[in-house]
Amino acid sequence: MSSFFKSRSAQISVLVVSFLLVFVPYFVPWGPLDWFSGKLMTIAAVTNAFTIVIAVYSQLRRSGRFINEKRKGWVYHIYLLVLLVIMTLSGFVFGQHAGAYDWLLKAVVTPLSSVIYGILAFYMASAGARAFRARSPHAALLLIAGFIVLLYQAPLTGAVFPGIEGAAVYLTDTFGMAVSRMFSISVCIGAIVLGVRMLTGREVAFLGFGEGEG
């Protein structure tokens, strides 16, 4: 029996049935089916919550290995574990709206998030510098448009060159909007294609199967 549930066909069948039970009620309103669909989505939400517990456990094991082996940066893993325990205990004991938890959130989590965004800013600037190289007429147009929009974001530039606002707004509301909608349409079509491939058994990597397995 266990080998049956581990097979590709059984897992894909469960996937298709679960998908239909959630998808069909949007178009066919029926009381018992709506109730079952709601219960199924609740089960999925609870299962996703348990994945957080697994992630915390995995991080504890990983940090424990770093500390035991005294690898480079092991002191930071001690700091991570201490904060993880303190945040968890304060959340369970005092609640999320207590002063202690709120102070930890603002004094620890918020600054760390700012640091992450600050680090990402350098990567984005590096990627922008590589992209803004006028090696062709198309790249030159991209460079000019990006330069105008970036200058418009600086208050000092708008004060010195008032006419740049109209050009930047025009580029953002026309070309920028068109590209944004094209990107959104491409993402939606890609998601639909991936969903169809998953439901038909052509994409099984998410089930843990490789090519030819099942």
C-alpha positions in Angstrom: 0.0 0.0 0.0 2.8 2.4 0.9 4.4 1.8 -2.5 1.1 2.7 -4.2 0.9 6.1 -2.5 4.6 6.8 -3.4 4.0 6.2 -7.0 3.7 9.0 -9.5 0.2 8.1 -10.7 -1.2 8.1 -7.2 0.3 11.4 -6.3 -0.8 13.1 -9.5 -4.3 11.7 -9.0 -4.5 13.3 -5.5 -3.3 16.5 -7.0 -5.9 16.5 -9.8 -8.8 15.6 -7.4 -7.7 18.3 -4.9 -7.4 20.9 -7.7 -10.9 20.1 -9.0 -12.4 20.2 -5.5 -11.1 23.7 -5.0 -11.5 25.0 -8.6 -15.0 23.7 -9.5 -16.9 25.5 -6.6 -15.9 28.8 -8.1 -18.1 28.0 -11.1 -20.6 25.5 -9.7 -22.0 26.8 -6.4 -23.2 23.8 -4.4 -23.4 23.7 -0.6 -21.6 20.4 0.2 -18.9 21.0 -2.4 -18.3 24.5 -1.1 -18.0 23.1 2.5 -15.6 20.4 1.5 -13.5 22.9 -0.6 -13.3 25.2 2.4 -12.2 22.3 4.7 -9.5 21.3 2.1 -8.1 24.8 2.0 -8.0 25.0 5.8 -6.1 21.7 5.9 -3.6 23.1 3.3 -3.2 26.3 5.4 -2.5 24.2 8.6 0.0 22.1 6.6 1.8 25.2 5.4 2.0 26.4 9.0 3.7 23.2 10.0 6.3 23.8 7.3 7.5 26.8 9.4 8.1 24.4 12.3 10.2 22.2 10.0 12.1 25.3 8.8 12.9 26.3 12.3 14.1 22.8 13.2 16.3 22.7 10.1 17.8 26.0 11.0 18.5 24.8 14.6 20.3 21.7 13.2 22.3 23.8 10.7 23.3 26.4 13.3 24.2 23.6 15.8 26.6 22.1 13.2 28.3 25.4 12.6 28.7 26.0 16.4 30.0 22.5 17.1 32.5 22.6 14.3 33.5 26.2 15.0 33.1 27.1 11.3 33.6 30.7 10.1 30.9 32.9 11.5 29.8 30.5 14.2 29.4 33.3 16.7 26.6 34.8 14.5 24.8 31.5 14.6 24.8 31.7 18.4 23.3 35.2 18.1 20.7 33.8 15.7 19.7 31.0 18.0 19.4 33.3 21.0 17.2 35.7 19.2 15.1 32.9 17.8 14.5 31.5 21.2 13.8 34.9 22.7 11.4 35.9 20.0 9.5 32.6 20.1 9.1 32.6 23.9 8.1 36.3 24.0 5.5 35.7 21.3 4.0 32.6 23.1 4.2 34.0 26.6 3.3 37.7 26.2 1.6 37.7 22.8 2.3 39.5 19.5 0.9 42.8 20.8 2.9 43.0 24.0 5.5 45.6 24.6 8.4 43.1 24.8 7.6 41.4 21.6 7.0 44.8 19.8 10.4 46.1 21.1 12.2 43.0 19.8 10.5 43.4 16.5 11.5 47.0 16.1 15.0 46.7 17.6 16.1 43.5 15.9 13.9 42.4 13.0 13.4 45.8 11.4 17.1 46.8 11.4 18.0 43.4 10.0 15.4 43.8 7.2 16.9 47.2 6.4 20.3 45.7 6.2 19.1 43.1 3.7 17.5 45.7 1.5 20.6 47.8 1.8 22.7 44.8 0.6 20.3 44.2 -2.3 20.6 47.8 -3.3 24.2 47.3 -4.2 23.4 44.2 -6.3 20.6 46.1 -8.1 23.0 49.0 -8.7 25.6 46.6 -10.1 23.0 45.0 -12.4 21.8 48.4 -13.5 25.3 49.5 -14.3 25.8 46.4 -16.5 22.4 46.8 -18.2 23.0 50.5 -18.9 25.7 50.1 -21.5 25.0 51.7 -24.8 26.4 48.9 -27.0 23.5 49.2 -29.5 20.8 51.7 -30.4 18.3 49.7 -28.3 20.6 49.8 -25.3 21.1 53.5 -25.8 17.3 54.1 -25.7 17.1 52.1 -22.5 20.0 54.0 -21.0 18.4 57.4 -21.8 14.9 56.4 -20.6 16.3 54.9 -17.4 18.5 57.9 -16.8 15.5 60.3 -17.1 13.3 58.3 -14.8 16.1 58.0 -12.2 16.9 61.7 -12.3 13.2 62.4 -11.8 13.2 60.4 -8.6 15.7 62.8 -7.0 14.0 65.9 -5.6 17.1 68.1 -6.4 17.0 67.2 -10.1 13.3 68.2 -10.3 14.1 71.5 -8.8 17.0 72.2 -11.2 15.4 70.8 -14.3 11.6 71.2 -14.0 11.0 70.0 -17.5 12.2 66.5 -16.7 9.0 65.7 -14.8 6.8 65.6 -17.9 9.3 63.3 -19.8 9.6 60.9 -16.8 5.9 60.7 -16.2 5.3 60.1 -19.9 7.9 57.3 -20.0 6.4 55.7 -16.8 2.8 55.9 -17.9 3.3 54.7 -21.4 6.4 52.5 -22.0 6.8 51.5 -18.4 3.1 50.6 -18.0 3.2 48.6 -21.3 6.2 46.6 -20.2 4.7 46.0 -16.8 1.5 44.6 -18.3 3.5 42.5 -20.7 5.4 41.0 -17.8 2.2 40.3 -15.8 0.6 38.6 -18.8 3.8 36.5 -19.4 3.8 35.5 -15.7 0.1 34.5 -15.8 0.5 32.4 -19.0 3.6 30.8 -17.6 1.7 29.9 -14.4 -1.1 28.4 -16.4 1.2 26.3 -18.5 3.1 25.1 -15.4 -0.2 24.2 -13.8 -1.4 22.2 -16.8 1.9 20.4 -17.0 1.7 19.5 -13.3 -1.9 18.2 -13.7 -1.1 16.1 -16.7 2.0 14.6 -15.1 4.5 16.2 -17.4 6.1 18.2 -14.6 6.8 16.0 -11.6 9.9 17.5 -10.1 7.8 19.1 -7.3 6.8 15.6 -6.2 10.4 14.5 -5.8 10.5 12.4 -9.0 13.2 12.6 -11.6 13.0 11.9 -15.2 11.8 8.3 -15.8 10.8 7.7 -12.2 7.4 6.7 -10.8 
